[in-house]
């Protein structure tokens, strides 16, 4: 039975390596203090994390990609981020919600959802 000071998957003299490096996708700059990290992935080595960091991200909602670890902190802007596409998607979603409200509650439901009343 391991002693309490040595409990865990790693020996005491070996630091825990799981998730030492991470690549995260953000909706705003990660150093801005916002809590809008969309997703992240952990890596054991810096090389694996750098390879993931360098991959192209096609999601237009992801503004920044961050590589973070014990000896590295890099942030890059996603070239596929598009405020215009986000605005178009939000308008389409709003229109769809309004059409559904109109089917359920008639013209008044549609107008309320679109903000016309």
Backbone as XML, in Angstrom:
<?xml version="1.0"?>
<chain id="A" units="angstrom">
  <residue number="1" name="UNK">
    <atom name="N" x="0.849" y="-1.184" z="0.000"/>
    <atom name="CA" x="0.000" y="0.000" z="0.000"/>
    <atom name="C" x="0.890" y="1.242" z="0.000"/>
  </residue>
  <residue number="2" name="UNK">
    <atom name="N" x="0.651" y="2.189" z="-0.922"/>
    <atom name="CA" x="1.508" y="3.372" z="-0.974"/>
    <atom name="C" x="1.257" y="4.275" z="0.222"/>
  </residue>
  <residue number="3" name="UNK">
    <atom name="N" x="2.308" y="4.948" z="0.640"/>
    <atom name="CA" x="2.157" y="5.900" z="1.740"/>
    <atom name="C" x="1.432" y="7.136" z="1.227"/>
  </residue>
  <residue number="4" name="UNK">
    <atom name="N" x="0.757" y="7.911" z="2.105"/>
    <atom name="CA" x="0.010" y="9.092" z="1.649"/>
    <atom name="C" x="0.872" y="10.090" z="0.898"/>
  </residue>
  <residue number="5" name="UNK">
    <atom name="N" x="2.154" y="10.234" z="1.248"/>
    <atom name="CA" x="3.000" y="11.197" z="0.550"/>
    <atom name="C" x="3.413" y="10.707" z="-0.830"/>
  </residue>
  <residue number="6" name="UNK">
    <atom name="N" x="3.230" y="9.419" z="-1.089"/>
    <atom name="CA" x="3.630" y="8.860" z="-2.367"/>
    <atom name="C" x="2.425" y="8.320" z="-3.130"/>
  </residue>
  <residue number="7" name="UNK">
    <atom name="N" x="1.217" y="8.681" z="-2.703"/>
    <atom name="CA" x="0.014" y="8.182" z="-3.366"/>
    <atom name="C" x="-0.113" y="8.816" z="-4.743"/>
  </residue>
  <residue number="8" name="UNK">
    <atom name="N" x="-0.666" y="8.080" z="-5.665"/>
    <atom name="CA" x="-0.903" y="8.615" z="-7.000"/>
    <atom name="C" x="-0.219" y="7.776" z="-8.048"/>
  </residue>
  <residue number="9" name="UNK">
    <atom name="N" x="-0.459" y="8.096" z="-9.322"/>
    <atom name="CA" x="0.054" y="7.276" z="-10.418"/>
    <atom name="C" x="1.544" y="7.453" z="-10.691"/>
  </residue>
  <residue number="10" name="UNK">
    <atom name="N" x="2.193" y="8.499" z="-10.137"/>
    <atom name="CA" x="3.593" y="8.768" z="-10.413"/>
    <atom name="C" x="4.395" y="8.692" z="-9.115"/>
  </residue>
  <residue number="11" name="UNK">
    <atom name="N" x="5.625" y="8.205" z="-9.189"/>
    <atom name="CA" x="6.485" y="8.255" z="-8.007"/>
    <atom name="C" x="6.685" y="9.705" z="-7.574"/>
  </residue>
  <residue number="12" name="UNK">
    <atom name="N" x="6.989" y="9.888" z="-6.291"/>
    <atom name="CA" x="7.088" y="11.233" z="-5.736"/>
    <atom name="C" x="8.170" y="12.072" z="-6.404"/>
  </residue>
  <residue number="13" name="UNK">
    <atom name="N" x="9.276" y="11.449" z="-6.814"/>
    <atom name="CA" x="10.359" y="12.231" z="-7.416"/>
    <atom name="C" x="10.135" y="12.517" z="-8.896"/>
  </residue>
  <residue number="14" name="UNK">
    <atom name="N" x="9.078" y="11.956" z="-9.510"/>
    <atom name="CA" x="8.761" y="12.213" z="-10.911"/>
    <atom name="C" x="7.522" y="13.088" z="-10.988"/>
  </residue>
  <residue number="15" name="UNK">
    <atom name="N" x="7.590" y="14.271" z="-11.599"/>
    <atom name="CA" x="6.404" y="15.132" z="-11.672"/>
    <atom name="C" x="5.327" y="14.509" z="-12.544"/>
  </residue>
  <residue number="16" name="UNK">
    <atom name="N" x="4.093" y="14.792" z="-12.229"/>
    <atom name="CA" x="2.972" y="14.309" z="-13.036"/>
    <atom name="C" x="3.061" y="14.942" z="-14.418"/>
  </residue>
  <residue number="17" name="UNK">
    <atom name="N" x="3.047" y="14.119" z="-15.463"/>
    <atom name="CA" x="3.214" y="14.627" z="-16.821"/>
    <atom name="C" x="1.893" y="14.761" z="-17.567"/>
  </residue>
  <residue number="18" name="UNK">
    <atom name="N" x="0.842" y="14.151" z="-17.065"/>
    <atom name="CA" x="-0.430" y="14.184" z="-17.782"/>
    <atom name="C" x="-0.890" y="15.625" z="-17.943"/>
  </residue>
  <residue number="19" name="UNK">
    <atom name="N" x="-1.073" y="16.027" z="-19.178"/>
    <atom name="CA" x="-1.579" y="17.369" z="-19.447"/>
    <atom name="C" x="-0.577" y="18.463" z="-19.161"/>
  </residue>
  <residue number="20" name="UNK">
    <atom name="N" x="0.705" y="18.182" z="-19.283"/>
    <atom name="CA" x="1.714" y="19.207" z="-19.009"/>
    <atom name="C" x="1.597" y="20.367" z="-19.995"/>
  </residue>
  <residue number="21" name="UNK">
    <atom name="N" x="1.163" y="20.086" z="-21.212"/>
    <atom name="CA" x="0.982" y="21.111" z="-22.241"/>
    <atom name="C" x="-0.464" y="21.055" z="-22.722"/>
  </residue>
  <residue number="22" name="UNK">
    <atom name="N" x="-0.999" y="22.212" z="-23.052"/>
    <atom name="CA" x="-2.366" y="22.239" z="-23.570"/>
    <atom name="C" x="-2.464" y="23.206" z="-24.737"/>
  </residue>
  <residue number="23" name="UNK">
    <atom name="N" x="-3.380" y="22.874" z="-25.643"/>
    <atom name="CA" x="-3.719" y="23.743" z="-26.766"/>
    <atom name="C" x="-5.200" y="24.054" z="-26.612"/>
  </residue>
  <residue number="24" name="UNK">
    <atom name="N" x="-5.508" y="25.346" z="-26.469"/>
    <atom name="CA" x="-6.874" y="25.786" z="-26.189"/>
    <atom name="C" x="-7.377" y="26.707" z="-27.286"/>
  </residue>
  <residue number="25" name="UNK">
    <atom name="N" x="-8.681" y="26.665" z="-27.513"/>
    <atom name="CA" x="-9.321" y="27.521" z="-28.510"/>
    <atom name="C" x="-10.225" y="28.504" z="-27.782"/>
  </residue>
  <residue number="26" name="UNK">
    <atom name="N" x="-10.059" y="29.800" z="-28.089"/>
    <atom name="CA" x="-10.726" y="30.873" z="-27.359"/>
    <atom name="C" x="-11.597" y="31.732" z="-28.267"/>
  </residue>
  <residue number="27" name="UNK">
    <atom name="N" x="-12.636" y="32.313" z="-27.674"/>
    <atom name="CA" x="-13.499" y="33.265" z="-28.361"/>
    <atom name="C" x="-13.006" y="34.691" z="-28.238"/>
  </residue>
  <residue number="28" name="UNK">
    <atom name="N" x="-12.058" y="34.934" z="-27.331"/>
    <atom name="CA" x="-11.402" y="36.235" z="-27.190"/>
    <atom name="C" x="-9.964" y="35.963" z="-26.754"/>
  </residue>
  <residue number="29" name="UNK">
    <atom name="N" x="-9.168" y="36.995" z="-26.608"/>
    <atom name="CA" x="-7.762" y="36.784" z="-26.248"/>
    <atom name="C" x="-7.682" y="36.114" z="-24.872"/>
  </residue>
  <residue number="30" name="UNK">
    <atom name="N" x="-6.908" y="35.040" z="-24.739"/>
    <atom name="CA" x="-6.854" y="34.309" z="-23.475"/>
    <atom name="C" x="-6.305" y="35.121" z="-22.304"/>
  </residue>
  <residue number="31" name="UNK">
    <atom name="N" x="-5.527" y="36.146" z="-22.578"/>
    <atom name="CA" x="-4.980" y="36.972" z="-21.503"/>
    <atom name="C" x="-5.904" y="38.121" z="-21.117"/>
  </residue>
  <residue number="32" name="UNK">
    <atom name="N" x="-7.085" y="38.200" z="-21.731"/>
    <atom name="CA" x="-8.026" y="39.283" z="-21.453"/>
    <atom name="C" x="-8.811" y="39.043" z="-20.168"/>
  </residue>
  <residue number="33" name="UNK">
    <atom name="N" x="-8.725" y="37.843" z="-19.602"/>
    <atom name="CA" x="-9.425" y="37.560" z="-18.354"/>
    <atom name="C" x="-10.857" y="37.087" z="-18.541"/>
  </residue>
  <residue number="34" name="UNK">
    <atom name="N" x="-11.258" y="36.840" z="-19.775"/>
    <atom name="CA" x="-12.606" y="36.324" z="-20.036"/>
    <atom name="C" x="-12.620" y="34.815" z="-19.841"/>
  </residue>
  <residue number="35" name="UNK">
    <atom name="N" x="-13.787" y="34.283" z="-19.622"/>
    <atom name="CA" x="-13.918" y="32.842" z="-19.424"/>
    <atom name="C" x="-14.624" y="32.248" z="-20.641"/>
  </residue>
  <residue number="36" name="UNK">
    <atom name="N" x="-14.009" y="32.368" z="-21.800"/>
    <atom name="CA" x="-14.651" y="31.850" z="-23.007"/>
    <atom name="C" x="-13.734" y="30.909" z="-23.784"/>
  </residue>
  <residue number="37" name="UNK">
    <atom name="N" x="-13.078" y="30.023" z="-23.063"/>
    <atom name="CA" x="-12.293" y="28.970" z="-23.703"/>
    <atom name="C" x="-13.275" y="27.921" z="-24.204"/>
  </residue>
  <residue number="38" name="UNK">
    <atom name="N" x="-13.337" y="27.724" z="-25.520"/>
    <atom name="CA" x="-14.308" y="26.805" z="-26.102"/>
    <atom name="C" x="-13.932" y="25.353" z="-25.872"/>
  </residue>
  <residue number="39" name="UNK">
    <atom name="N" x="-12.682" y="25.032" z="-26.102"/>
    <atom name="CA" x="-12.232" y="23.649" z="-25.976"/>
    <atom name="C" x="-10.722" y="23.634" z="-25.783"/>
  </residue>
  <residue number="40" name="UNK">
    <atom name="N" x="-10.226" y="22.532" z="-25.279"/>
    <atom name="CA" x="-8.796" y="22.396" z="-25.080"/>
    <atom name="C" x="-8.394" y="20.938" z="-25.152"/>
  </residue>
  <residue number="41" name="UNK">
    <atom name="N" x="-7.122" y="20.713" z="-25.414"/>
    <atom name="CA" x="-6.604" y="19.358" z="-25.487"/>
    <atom name="C" x="-5.246" y="19.333" z="-24.798"/>
  </residue>
  <residue number="42" name="UNK">
    <atom name="N" x="-5.022" y="18.288" z="-24.002"/>
    <atom name="CA" x="-3.772" y="18.142" z="-23.266"/>
    <atom name="C" x="-2.806" y="17.216" z="-23.991"/>
  </residue>
  <residue number="43" name="UNK">
    <atom name="N" x="-1.507" y="17.495" z="-23.830"/>
    <atom name="CA" x="-0.454" y="16.709" z="-24.467"/>
    <atom name="C" x="0.658" y="16.450" z="-23.469"/>
  </residue>
  <residue number="44" name="UNK">
    <atom name="N" x="1.345" y="15.325" z="-23.650"/>
    <atom name="CA" x="2.443" y="14.964" z="-22.761"/>
    <atom name="C" x="3.729" y="15.695" z="-23.112"/>
  </residue>
  <residue number="45" name="UNK">
    <atom name="N" x="3.950" y="15.976" z="-24.387"/>
    <atom name="CA" x="5.204" y="16.600" z="-24.799"/>
    <atom name="C" x="4.942" y="17.933" z="-25.485"/>
  </residue>
  <residue number="46" name="UNK">
    <atom name="N" x="5.946" y="18.771" z="-25.451"/>
    <atom name="CA" x="5.856" y="20.070" z="-26.113"/>
    <atom name="C" x="5.742" y="19.899" z="-27.617"/>
  </residue>
  <residue number="47" name="UNK">
    <atom name="N" x="6.430" y="18.906" z="-28.175"/>
    <atom name="CA" x="6.398" y="18.679" z="-29.626"/>
    <atom name="C" x="4.980" y="18.329" z="-30.086"/>
  </residue>
  <residue number="48" name="UNK">
    <atom name="N" x="4.296" y="17.459" z="-29.348"/>
    <atom name="CA" x="2.911" y="17.105" z="-29.704"/>
    <atom name="C" x="2.009" y="18.339" z="-29.624"/>
  </residue>
  <residue number="49" name="UNK">
    <atom name="N" x="2.189" y="19.122" z="-28.576"/>
    <atom name="CA" x="1.370" y="20.324" z="-28.399"/>
    <atom name="C" x="1.642" y="21.340" z="-29.501"/>
  </residue>
  <residue number="50" name="UNK">
    <atom name="N" x="2.918" y="21.508" z="-29.873"/>
    <atom name="CA" x="3.245" y="22.454" z="-30.944"/>
    <atom name="C" x="2.662" y="22.012" z="-32.280"/>
  </residue>
  <residue number="51" name="UNK">
    <atom name="N" x="2.654" y="20.701" z="-32.524"/>
    <atom name="CA" x="2.058" y="20.189" z="-33.768"/>
    <atom name="C" x="0.562" y="20.496" z="-33.794"/>
  </residue>
  <residue number="52" name="UNK">
    <atom name="N" x="-0.111" y="20.311" z="-32.671"/>
    <atom name="CA" x="-1.554" y="20.616" z="-32.598"/>
    <atom name="C" x="-1.792" y="22.119" z="-32.707"/>
  </residue>
  <residue number="53" name="UNK">
    <atom name="N" x="-0.922" y="22.914" z="-32.097"/>
    <atom name="CA" x="-1.029" y="24.373" z="-32.134"/>
    <atom name="C" x="-0.890" y="24.896" z="-33.561"/>
  </residue>
  <residue number="54" name="UNK">
    <atom name="N" x="-0.023" y="24.244" z="-34.351"/>
    <atom name="CA" x="0.224" y="24.677" z="-35.726"/>
    <atom name="C" x="-0.835" y="24.218" z="-36.719"/>
  </residue>
  <residue number="55" name="UNK">
    <atom name="N" x="-1.688" y="23.258" z="-36.310"/>
    <atom name="CA" x="-2.745" y="22.799" z="-37.222"/>
    <atom name="C" x="-3.723" y="23.928" z="-37.502"/>
  </residue>
  <residue number="56" name="UNK">
    <atom name="N" x="-4.243" y="23.899" z="-38.704"/>
    <atom name="CA" x="-5.205" y="24.911" z="-39.105"/>
    <atom name="C" x="-6.554" y="24.631" z="-38.444"/>
  </residue>
  <residue number="57" name="UNK">
    <atom name="N" x="-7.168" y="25.671" z="-37.879"/>
    <atom name="CA" x="-8.487" y="25.571" z="-37.253"/>
    <atom name="C" x="-9.476" y="26.275" z="-38.172"/>
  </residue>
  <residue number="58" name="UNK">
    <atom name="N" x="-10.441" y="25.530" z="-38.705"/>
    <atom name="CA" x="-11.377" y="26.091" z="-39.679"/>
    <atom name="C" x="-12.648" y="26.646" z="-39.048"/>
  </residue>
  <residue number="59" name="UNK">
    <atom name="N" x="-12.781" y="26.528" z="-37.735"/>
    <atom name="CA" x="-13.976" y="27.017" z="-37.045"/>
    <atom name="C" x="-13.949" y="28.539" z="-37.014"/>
  </residue>
  <residue number="60" name="UNK">
    <atom name="N" x="-14.944" y="29.176" z="-37.643"/>
    <atom name="CA" x="-14.955" y="30.634" z="-37.732"/>
    <atom name="C" x="-15.297" y="31.293" z="-36.401"/>
  </residue>
  <residue number="61" name="UNK">
    <atom name="N" x="-15.733" y="30.529" z="-35.395"/>
    <atom name="CA" x="-16.059" y="31.084" z="-34.087"/>
    <atom name="C" x="-14.832" y="31.184" z="-33.182"/>
  </residue>
  <residue number="62" name="UNK">
    <atom name="N" x="-13.767" y="30.471" z="-33.490"/>
    <atom name="CA" x="-12.550" y="30.471" z="-32.676"/>
    <atom name="C" x="-11.684" y="31.654" z="-33.089"/>
  </residue>
  <residue number="63" name="UNK">
    <atom name="N" x="-11.482" y="32.599" z="-32.150"/>
    <atom name="CA" x="-10.701" y="33.793" z="-32.460"/>
    <atom name="C" x="-9.203" y="33.567" z="-32.226"/>
  </residue>
  <residue number="64" name="UNK">
    <atom name="N" x="-8.857" y="32.882" z="-31.132"/>
    <atom name="CA" x="-7.451" y="32.673" z="-30.789"/>
    <atom name="C" x="-7.180" y="31.214" z="-30.443"/>
  </residue>
  <residue number="65" name="UNK">
    <atom name="N" x="-5.953" y="30.777" z="-30.727"/>
    <atom name="CA" x="-5.469" y="29.453" z="-30.340"/>
    <atom name="C" x="-4.282" y="29.695" z="-29.415"/>
  </residue>
  <residue number="66" name="UNK">
    <atom name="N" x="-4.270" y="28.982" z="-28.290"/>
    <atom name="CA" x="-3.241" y="29.182" z="-27.273"/>
    <atom name="C" x="-2.490" y="27.880" z="-27.032"/>
  </residue>
  <residue number="67" name="UNK">
    <atom name="N" x="-1.179" y="27.977" z="-26.938"/>
    <atom name="CA" x="-0.320" y="26.876" z="-26.519"/>
    <atom name="C" x="0.209" y="27.259" z="-25.147"/>
  </residue>
  <residue number="68" name="UNK">
    <atom name="N" x="-0.050" y="26.412" z="-24.150"/>
    <atom name="CA" x="0.342" y="26.729" z="-22.789"/>
    <atom name="C" x="1.021" y="25.528" z="-22.146"/>
  </residue>
  <residue number="69" name="UNK">
    <atom name="N" x="2.089" y="25.786" z="-21.422"/>
    <atom name="CA" x="2.809" y="24.727" z="-20.744"/>
    <atom name="C" x="3.802" y="25.306" z="-19.759"/>
  </residue>
  <residue number="70" name="UNK">
    <atom name="N" x="4.568" y="24.438" z="-19.111"/>
    <atom name="CA" x="5.496" y="24.918" z="-18.088"/>
    <atom name="C" x="6.587" y="25.845" z="-18.624"/>
  </residue>
  <residue number="71" name="UNK">
    <atom name="N" x="6.953" y="25.700" z="-19.887"/>
    <atom name="CA" x="8.028" y="26.528" z="-20.439"/>
    <atom name="C" x="7.625" y="27.264" z="-21.715"/>
  </residue>
  <residue number="72" name="UNK">
    <atom name="N" x="6.315" y="27.377" z="-21.952"/>
    <atom name="CA" x="5.852" y="28.035" z="-23.177"/>
    <atom name="C" x="4.462" y="28.640" z="-22.951"/>
  </residue>
  <residue number="73" name="UNK">
    <atom name="N" x="4.248" y="29.808" z="-23.549"/>
    <atom name="CA" x="2.922" y="30.428" z="-23.600"/>
    <atom name="C" x="2.869" y="31.231" z="-24.890"/>
  </residue>
  <residue number="74" name="UNK">
    <atom name="N" x="2.172" y="30.672" z="-25.891"/>
    <atom name="CA" x="2.052" y="31.330" z="-27.193"/>
    <atom name="C" x="0.581" y="31.464" z="-27.535"/>
  </residue>
  <residue number="75" name="UNK">
    <atom name="N" x="0.247" y="32.549" z="-28.186"/>
    <atom name="CA" x="-1.124" y="32.801" z="-28.627"/>
    <atom name="C" x="-1.057" y="33.260" z="-30.067"/>
  </residue>
  <residue number="76" name="UNK">
    <atom name="N" x="-1.942" y="32.707" z="-30.901"/>
    <atom name="CA" x="-2.019" y="33.173" z="-32.291"/>
    <atom name="C" x="-3.482" y="33.379" z="-32.668"/>
  </residue>
  <residue number="77" name="UNK">
    <atom name="N" x="-3.715" y="34.301" z="-33.558"/>
    <atom name="CA" x="-5.067" y="34.587" z="-34.040"/>
    <atom name="C" x="-5.428" y="33.580" z="-35.126"/>
  </residue>
  <residue number="78" name="UNK">
    <atom name="N" x="-6.659" y="33.097" z="-35.099"/>
    <atom name="CA" x="-7.149" y="32.161" z="-36.103"/>
    <atom name="C" x="-7.514" y="32.943" z="-37.367"/>
  </residue>
  <residue number="79" name="UNK">
    <atom name="N" x="-6.872" y="32.662" z="-38.496"/>
    <atom name="CA" x="-7.185" y="33.412" z="-39.722"/>
    <atom name="C" x="-8.589" y="33.127" z="-40.257"/>
  </residue>
  <residue number="80" name="UNK">
    <atom name="N" x="-9.226" y="32.066" z="-39.783"/>
    <atom name="CA" x="-10.570" y="31.722" z="-40.258"/>
    <atom name="C" x="-11.681" y="32.329" z="-39.400"/>
  </residue>
  <residue number="81" name="UNK">
    <atom name="N" x="-11.301" y="33.042" z="-38.329"/>
    <atom name="CA" x="-12.308" y="33.708" z="-37.501"/>
    <atom name="C" x="-13.020" y="34.756" z="-38.339"/>
  </residue>
  <residue number="82" name="UNK">
    <atom name="N" x="-14.370" y="34.789" z="-38.243"/>
    <atom name="CA" x="-15.130" y="35.708" z="-39.084"/>
    <atom name="C" x="-16.308" y="36.300" z="-38.317"/>
  </residue>
  <residue number="83" name="UNK">
    <atom name="N" x="-16.200" y="37.576" z="-37.957"/>
    <atom name="CA" x="-17.334" y="38.255" z="-37.298"/>
    <atom name="C" x="-18.549" y="38.281" z="-38.234"/>
  </residue>
  <residue number="84" name="UNK">
    <atom name="N" x="-18.303" y="38.430" z="-39.496"/>
    <atom name="CA" x="-19.410" y="38.482" z="-40.471"/>
    <atom name="C" x="-20.167" y="37.163" z="-40.494"/>
  </residue>
  <residue number="85" name="UNK">
    <atom name="N" x="-19.454" y="36.041" z="-40.539"/>
    <atom name="CA" x="-20.117" y="34.738" z="-40.565"/>
    <atom name="C" x="-20.885" y="34.485" z="-39.266"/>
  </residue>
  <residue number="86" name="UNK">
    <atom name="N" x="-20.323" y="34.902" z="-38.149"/>
    <atom name="CA" x="-21.019" y="34.748" z="-36.865"/>
    <atom name="C" x="-22.310" y="35.553" z="-36.876"/>
  </residue>
  <residue number="87" name="UNK">
    <atom name="N" x="-22.262" y="36.787" z="-37.374"/>
    <atom name="CA" x="-23.463" y="37.627" z="-37.442"/>
    <atom name="C" x="-24.513" y="37.002" z="-38.358"/>
  </residue>
  <residue number="88" name="UNK">
    <atom name="N" x="-24.081" y="36.453" z="-39.487"/>
    <atom name="CA" x="-25.025" y="35.789" z="-40.399"/>
    <atom name="C" x="-25.666" y="34.562" z="-39.740"/>
  </residue>
  <residue number="89" name="UNK">
    <atom name="N" x="-24.853" y="33.768" z="-39.033"/>
    <atom name="CA" x="-25.379" y="32.583" z="-38.349"/>
    <atom name="C" x="-26.377" y="32.964" z="-37.259"/>
  </residue>
  <residue number="90" name="UNK">
    <atom name="N" x="-26.055" y="34.012" z="-36.502"/>
    <atom name="CA" x="-26.959" y="34.450" z="-35.438"/>
    <atom name="C" x="-28.270" y="34.976" z="-36.015"/>
  </residue>
  <residue number="91" name="UNK">
    <atom name="N" x="-28.211" y="35.693" z="-37.132"/>
    <atom name="CA" x="-29.428" y="36.195" z="-37.784"/>
    <atom name="C" x="-30.281" y="35.038" z="-38.290"/>
  </residue>
  <residue number="92" name="UNK">
    <atom name="N" x="-29.641" y="34.007" z="-38.835"/>
    <atom name="CA" x="-30.382" y="32.846" z="-39.317"/>
    <atom name="C" x="-31.038" y="32.096" z="-38.150"/>
  </residue>
  <residue number="93" name="UNK">
    <atom name="N" x="-30.324" y="31.980" z="-37.032"/>
    <atom name="CA" x="-30.895" y="31.323" z="-35.859"/>
    <atom name="C" x="-32.077" y="32.106" z="-35.306"/>
  </residue>
  <residue number="94" name="UNK">
    <atom name="N" x="-31.931" y="33.427" z="-35.273"/>
    <atom name="CA" x="-33.021" y="34.280" z="-34.780"/>
    <atom name="C" x="-34.250" y="34.153" z="-35.686"/>
  </residue>
  <residue number="95" name="UNK">
    <atom name="N" x="-34.022" y="34.132" z="-36.971"/>
    <atom name="CA" x="-35.123" y="33.988" z="-37.918"/>
    <atom name="C" x="-35.815" y="32.637" z="-37.749"/>
  </residue>
  <residue number="96" name="UNK">
    <atom name="N" x="-35.042" y="31.589" z="-37.554"/>
    <atom name="CA" x="-35.612" y="30.256" z="-37.354"/>
    <atom name="C" x="-36.449" y="30.205" z="-36.076"/>
  </residue>
  <residue number="97" name="UNK">
    <atom name="N" x="-35.932" y="30.796" z="-34.986"/>
    <atom name="CA" x="-36.700" y="30.838" z="-33.736"/>
    <atom name="C" x="-38.004" y="31.612" z="-33.932"/>
  </residue>
  <residue number="98" name="UNK">
    <atom name="N" x="-37.942" y="32.703" z="-34.683"/>
    <atom name="CA" x="-39.132" y="33.515" z="-34.934"/>
    <atom name="C" x="-40.153" y="32.743" z="-35.759"/>
  </residue>
  <residue number="99" name="UNK">
    <atom name="N" x="-39.682" y="31.995" z="-36.759"/>
    <atom name="CA" x="-40.625" y="31.197" z="-37.562"/>
    <atom name="C" x="-41.296" y="30.127" z="-36.709"/>
  </residue>
  <residue number="100" name="UNK">
    <atom name="N" x="-40.547" y="29.498" z="-35.819"/>
    <atom name="CA" x="-41.132" y="28.487" z="-34.941"/>
    <atom name="C" x="-42.120" y="29.120" z="-33.968"/>
  </residue>
  <residue number="101" name="UNK">
    <atom name="N" x="-41.769" y="30.297" z="-33.440"/>
    <atom name="CA" x="-42.698" y="31.005" z="-32.552"/>
    <atom name="C" x="-43.958" y="31.400" z="-33.319"/>
  </residue>
  <residue number="102" name="UNK">
    <atom name="N" x="-43.791" y="31.786" z="-34.579"/>
    <atom name="CA" x="-44.950" y="32.132" z="-35.405"/>
    <atom name="C" x="-45.850" y="30.935" z="-35.654"/>
  </residue>
  <residue number="103" name="UNK">
    <atom name="N" x="-45.267" y="29.756" z="-35.867"/>
    <atom name="CA" x="-46.081" y="28.545" z="-36.063"/>
    <atom name="C" x="-46.812" y="28.170" z="-34.788"/>
  </residue>
  <residue number="104" name="UNK">
    <atom name="N" x="-46.212" y="28.427" z="-33.650"/>
    <atom name="CA" x="-46.833" y="28.047" z="-32.376"/>
    <atom name="C" x="-47.810" y="29.112" z="-31.882"/>
  </residue>
  <residue number="105" name="UNK">
    <atom name="N" x="-47.472" y="30.388" z="-32.053"/>
    <atom name="CA" x="-48.262" y="31.454" z="-31.426"/>
    <atom name="C" x="-48.779" y="32.492" z="-32.409"/>
  </residue>
  <residue number="106" name="UNK">
    <atom name="N" x="-48.642" y="32.250" z="-33.695"/>
    <atom name="CA" x="-49.161" y="33.160" z="-34.695"/>
    <atom name="C" x="-48.256" y="34.367" z="-34.907"/>
  </residue>
  <residue number="107" name="UNK">
    <atom name="N" x="-48.840" y="35.383" z="-35.521"/>
    <atom name="CA" x="-48.076" y="36.583" z="-35.880"/>
    <atom name="C" x="-47.468" y="37.265" z="-34.663"/>
  </residue>
  <residue number="108" name="UNK">
    <atom name="N" x="-48.193" y="37.268" z="-33.551"/>
    <atom name="CA" x="-47.672" y="37.936" z="-32.361"/>
    <atom name="C" x="-46.409" y="37.232" z="-31.853"/>
  </residue>
  <residue number="109" name="UNK">
    <atom name="N" x="-46.391" y="35.895" z="-31.879"/>
    <atom name="CA" x="-45.201" y="35.153" z="-31.456"/>
    <atom name="C" x="-44.011" y="35.462" z="-32.345"/>
  </residue>
  <residue number="110" name="UNK">
    <atom name="N" x="-44.252" y="35.520" z="-33.659"/>
    <atom name="CA" x="-43.180" y="35.855" z="-34.608"/>
    <atom name="C" x="-42.635" y="37.248" z="-34.326"/>
  </residue>
  <residue number="111" name="UNK">
    <atom name="N" x="-43.549" y="38.222" z="-34.200"/>
    <atom name="CA" x="-43.134" y="39.610" z="-33.977"/>
    <atom name="C" x="-42.376" y="39.780" z="-32.665"/>
  </residue>
  <residue number="112" name="UNK">
    <atom name="N" x="-42.828" y="39.107" z="-31.612"/>
    <atom name="CA" x="-42.129" y="39.198" z="-30.326"/>
    <atom name="C" x="-40.711" y="38.645" z="-30.436"/>
  </residue>
  <residue number="113" name="UNK">
    <atom name="N" x="-40.557" y="37.498" z="-31.105"/>
    <atom name="CA" x="-39.230" y="36.891" z="-31.235"/>
    <atom name="C" x="-38.300" y="37.764" z="-32.077"/>
  </residue>
  <residue number="114" name="UNK">
    <atom name="N" x="-38.830" y="38.433" z="-33.062"/>
    <atom name="CA" x="-38.013" y="39.319" z="-33.919"/>
    <atom name="C" x="-37.792" y="40.685" z="-33.268"/>
  </residue>
  <residue number="115" name="UNK">
    <atom name="N" x="-38.507" y="40.966" z="-32.175"/>
    <atom name="CA" x="-38.342" y="42.241" z="-31.484"/>
    <atom name="C" x="-39.138" y="43.359" z="-32.105"/>
  </residue>
  <residue number="116" name="UNK">
    <atom name="N" x="-40.193" y="43.024" z="-32.865"/>
    <atom name="CA" x="-41.002" y="44.044" z="-33.520"/>
    <atom name="C" x="-42.057" y="44.626" z="-32.601"/>
  </residue>
  <residue number="117" name="UNK">
    <atom name="N" x="-42.376" y="43.964" z="-31.516"/>
    <atom name="CA" x="-43.388" y="44.493" z="-30.593"/>
    <atom name="C" x="-42.766" y="45.189" z="-29.417"/>
  </residue>
</chain>
